[in-house]
Amino acid sequence: MNEKGKGTPKENGVEFRVLVVDDEQLFCQAVGREIERLGILCDLAYTAADALRLAATNTYHLFLLDHKLPDDDGIRIIPMLLSRQVGATLVMMTAFETIPNAVAAIRQGAEDYLVKQTSMKPLLEKVKEVRDRLSAHGADGGWEEHNRSGLIGRSAAIQRAVAAIEKVAKSPDTTVLITGESGVGKEVAALHLHRMAAPEGSPFIPVDCVALPATLVESILFGHEKGAFTGADKATDGAFSKAGNGTVFLDEIGDMNLDLQGKLLRLLESRKFQRVGSVQQYPLKARIVAATHRDLGELVKEGKFRFDLYQRLSVFPIAIPPLRERREDILPLARHFIEFISQKLQRPVAPPAREVEEILQNYSYPGNVRELKNILERALVLAGNEPIGPQHLPERMMRVPAVPNVAGAETIGVPVDFIPGVDTLESLEKKMIVSALRRTKGVKSAAADILGISRFQLLRRIEKYGLNEPSEEQ
């Protein structure tokens, strides 16, 4: 079900496209047929793994996601799907409506939660609503502004980053490495570079090196031939092929395994690649932009990252500063997010009280810009038609003290137990995870929200540091 639709709106030259994810194949196919009758492009996936693979190599504006999947929980993969398609809408589908599941889906980023019915009318009405909303925004509408929001700021630090992006945009073959803490807007910076440098309409393809198994990442990047591995029932292009003259964004490259690092190095040096299961060489036309929140230099010393790849990637490094180091950007970002979210909620929103602005200004944001946006979206939902008040903000914003940072050079508002005993970036990360788990009494999804990372990324780090229980680290 991938025939070209008619009369569908476009975003950066890409036609409006829907991915339906449901293990009930007959139902999934029936929904796909009805969507295509509307003249809308539609793809189908019957498992979570297939959905993540398609989302990593195609552009989707709407996900229709079943709650129960054979290989994963639909609610759990919501952040993974949305992280691959910034600005996309996700609607949860389920055979049985329960309030806890609906709340959980909304918290993970779903816009709506629909019960499967004999009539598909409500589901199709939702598809048309999202399509028409995107069409009304136009190419420079709300989705575009959301993608650019992380570059909003008047601080000298963010302006230096923007200036660096503008300089490297003029060198299309230069590999760029974007560094910064989780949630600072590394993907937004990569998108900004893509818009400035790539031909109009060319794809921007993000690939998360953490959220997928190494074997799946290799197939997503390079593509594969039919029969290359179990389940490879047809030849498939990878990100490097699909990107064309556009951009492939390798997020969290510090977590890529050493074998795949070697293949990436050969690609960067030869500008050629092979599909999995093939010996044929294909030319690389896309720009490679990598990003990490980790210190690759330290990983090189530990033998976890190749020195030659590190040198190749860091030809042009760009550092995105954490939000706590550019506090003058907090309120402009907050006002922008409030305006954007009010459009998403389709209702006017009153400006926050001065007291709320002071709380926003003084908080440390361990999850950075992403955490600020999540805080405001939650607050606006809770506030309804009222102005945002302190009661609509998370409790952690009211009780987090300001303490000296590791270097002792400035004050940052982070929980006190984030700091003692810190001598490396990894030890700081470990203590932040332990503290977040303590504060949430071991609830990992809530801890991931505090840290500004996905639940899957948190689980990977818990396994890495051996933090099976919060009490293991005192």
Long-range contacts (C-beta under 8 A, 24 or more apart in sequence): 1-29, 1-32, 1-33, 1-36, 1-42, 1-43, 1-44, 2-41, 2-42, 2-43, 3-36, 3-41, 4-41, 5-36, 5-38, 5-39, 5-40, 5-41, 6-39, 7-39, 8-39, 8-40, 8-41, 8-131, 9-131, 9-134, 9-135, 10-139, 11-59, 11-61, 11-134, 11-139, 11-143, 11-144, 12-139, 12-200, 12-201, 12-204, 13-200, 13-201, 13-202, 14-59, 14-201, 14-203, 15-41, 16-40, 16-41, 16-61, 16-62, 16-131, 16-134, 16-135, 17-41, 17-42, 17-43, 17-58, 17-59, 17-60, 17-61, 17-62, 18-42, 18-43, 18-60, 18-61, 18-62, 18-63, 18-64, 18-127, 19-43, 19-44, 19-45, 19-51, 19-54, 19-55, 19-58, 19-60, 19-62, 19-63, 19-64, 20-44, 20-45, 20-64, 21-45, 21-46, 21-48, 21-50, 21-51, 21-63, 21-64, 21-65, 21-66, 21-69, 21-74, 22-46, 22-64, 22-65, 22-66, 22-69, 22-93, 23-47, 23-66, 23-68, 23-69, 23-70, 24-66, 27-116, 30-120, 31-64, 31-120, 31-123, 34-120, 34-124, 35-124, 35-127, 38-124, 38-127, 38-128, 38-131, 40-127, 40-131, 46-70, 47-71, 47-72, 48-72, 48-74, 48-77, 49-216, 51-77, 51-81, 52-77, 52-80, 52-81, 52-84, 52-211, 52-212, 52-216, 53-216, 53-219, 53-220, 55-80, 55-81, 55-84, 55-85, 56-84, 56-205, 56-206, 56-207, 56-208, 56-212, 56-220, 56-239, 57-205, 57-220, 57-237, 57-238, 57-239, 57-242, 58-242, 59-85, 59-203, 60-85, 60-88, 61-85, 61-88, 61-89, 61-130, 61-131, 61-134, 62-88, 62-89, 62-90, 62-91, 62-127, 62-130, 62-131, 63-88, 63-89, 63-90, 63-91, 64-91, 64-93, 64-123, 64-127, 65-90, 65-91, 65-92, 65-93, 65-110, 66-92, 66-93, 66-94, 67-92, 67-93, 67-94, 67-95, 67-101, 67-105, 68-94, 68-95, 74-105, 75-101, 75-104, 75-105, 75-108, 75-110, 76-108, 76-455, 76-456, 78-105, 78-108, 78-109, 78-110, 79-108, 79-109, 79-454, 79-455, 79-456, 80-208, 80-211, 80-454, 80-456, 82-109, 83-206, 83-208, 83-211, 83-454, 84-206, 84-208, 86-146, 86-147, 86-187, 86-188, 86-191, 86-206, 87-142, 87-143, 87-144, 87-146, 87-147, 89-130, 91-123, 91-126, 91-130, 93-123, 106-381, 107-445, 107-449, 108-445, 111-344, 142-340, 142-343, 142-344, 145-336, 145-340, 146-340, 147-188, 147-191, 148-188, 148-191, 148-192, 149-185, 149-188, 149-333, 149-336, 149-337, 149-340, 149-369, 149-373, 150-184, 150-185, 150-188, 150-189, 150-320, 150-369, 151-185, 151-188, 151-189, 151-192, 152-329, 152-332, 152-333, 152-336, 153-326, 153-328, 153-329, 153-332, 153-333, 154-328, 154-329, 154-332, 155-321, 155-326, 155-327, 155-328, 155-329, 157-321, 157-325, 157-326, 158-320, 158-321, 158-326, 158-329, 161-189, 161-318, 161-319, 161-320, 161-321, 162-192, 164-316, 164-318, 165-189, 165-192, 165-193, 165-196, 165-318, 166-196, 168-193, 168-197, 168-316, 168-318, 169-193, 169-196, 169-197, 170-197, 171-316, 172-197, 172-287, 173-287, 174-287, 174-315, 174-316, 175-268, 175-287, 175-288, 175-289, 175-290, 175-312, 175-313, 175-315, 175-316, 176-287, 176-288, 176-289, 176-290, 176-315, 176-316, 176-317, 176-318, 177-253, 177-289, 177-290, 177-291, 177-292, 177-296, 177-313, 177-314, 177-315, 177-316, 177-317, 177-318, 178-289, 178-290, 178-291, 178-292, 178-317, 178-318, 178-319, 178-320, 179-291, 179-292, 179-293, 179-317, 179-318, 179-319, 179-320, 180-291, 180-293, 180-319, 180-320, 180-321, 180-322, 180-368, 181-293, 181-322, 181-368, 182-293, 182-367, 182-368, 182-370, 182-451, 182-452, 182-453, 182-457, 183-365, 183-367, 183-368, 183-369, 183-370, 183-371, 183-452, 183-453, 184-320, 184-321, 184-322, 184-323, 184-368, 184-369, 185-320, 185-368, 185-369, 185-370, 186-251, 186-291, 186-293, 186-320, 187-249, 187-251, 187-291, 188-369, 189-318, 189-320, 190-247, 190-249, 190-289, 190-291, 191-249, 193-247, 193-287, 193-289, 194-246, 194-247, 194-249, 194-287, 194-289, 197-247, 197-287, 198-245, 198-246, 198-247, 198-287, 199-245, 199-246, 202-243, 202-244, 202-245, 202-246, 202-247, 203-242, 203-243, 203-244, 203-246, 203-247, 204-243, 204-246, 204-247, 204-249, 205-239, 205-242, 205-243, 205-246, 205-247, 205-248, 205-249, 205-286, 206-249, 206-251, 207-239, 207-248, 207-249, 207-250, 207-251, 208-251, 208-252, 209-250, 209-251, 209-252, 209-253, 209-254, 209-255, 209-256, 210-251, 210-252, 210-255, 210-456, 210-457, 210-460, 211-454, 211-456, 211-457, 214-256, 214-257, 214-259, 214-260, 217-256, 217-260, 218-260, 218-263, 218-276, 219-276, 221-248, 221-260, 221-264, 222-263, 222-273, 222-274, 222-275, 222-276, 223-275, 223-276, 224-275, 224-276, 224-277, 224-278, 225-275, 225-276, 225-277, 225-278, 226-277, 227-277, 228-275, 228-276, 228-277, 228-278, 229-276, 229-277, 232-276, 232-277, 235-275, 238-273, 238-275, 240-267, 240-273, 240-282, 240-284, 240-286, 241-282, 243-285, 243-286, 244-285, 244-286, 245-285, 245-286, 246-286, 246-287, 247-286, 247-287, 247-288, 247-289, 248-286, 248-287, 248-288, 248-289, 249-289, 249-290, 249-291, 250-288, 250-289, 250-290, 250-291, 251-291, 252-291, 252-292, 252-293, 252-294, 252-457, 253-290, 253-291, 253-292, 253-296, 253-313, 254-292, 254-293, 254-294, 254-296, 254-299, 254-304, 254-305, 255-292, 255-294, 255-460, 258-304, 258-305, 258-306, 261-305, 261-306, 261-309, 262-306, 262-309, 264-309, 265-306, 265-308, 265-309, 265-312, 268-309, 268-312, 268-313, 269-312, 294-425, 294-426, 295-425, 298-424, 298-425, 298-426, 322-365, 322-368, 323-365, 323-368, 323-369, 323-372, 324-364, 324-365, 324-412, 324-413, 325-410, 327-361, 330-360, 330-361, 330-365, 330-372, 331-357, 331-360, 331-361, 333-369, 333-372, 334-360, 334-372, 334-376, 337-372, 337-373, 337-376, 337-377, 338-376, 338-380, 338-388, 341-373, 341-376, 341-377, 341-380, 342-380, 345-380, 345-381, 347-385, 349-380, 349-383, 349-388, 350-386, 350-387, 350-388, 351-387, 352-387, 352-388, 352-389, 353-387, 353-388, 353-389, 353-390, 355-389, 355-390, 356-388, 356-389, 356-390, 356-393, 359-390, 359-393, 359-397, 359-398, 360-397, 362-402, 362-413, 363-397, 363-400, 363-413, 364-400, 364-402, 364-412, 364-413, 364-414, 366-414, 366-418, 366-432, 366-450, 366-451, 366-452, 367-449, 367-450, 367-451, 367-452, 367-453, 368-452, 370-452, 371-449, 371-450, 371-452, 374-449, 374-452, 396-439, 396-450, 415-439, 429-461, 430-465, 430-467, 430-473, 431-473, 433-458, 433-461, 433-462, 433-465, 433-467, 434-467, 434-470, 434-473, 437-467, 437-470, 438-470, 442-469, 442-470
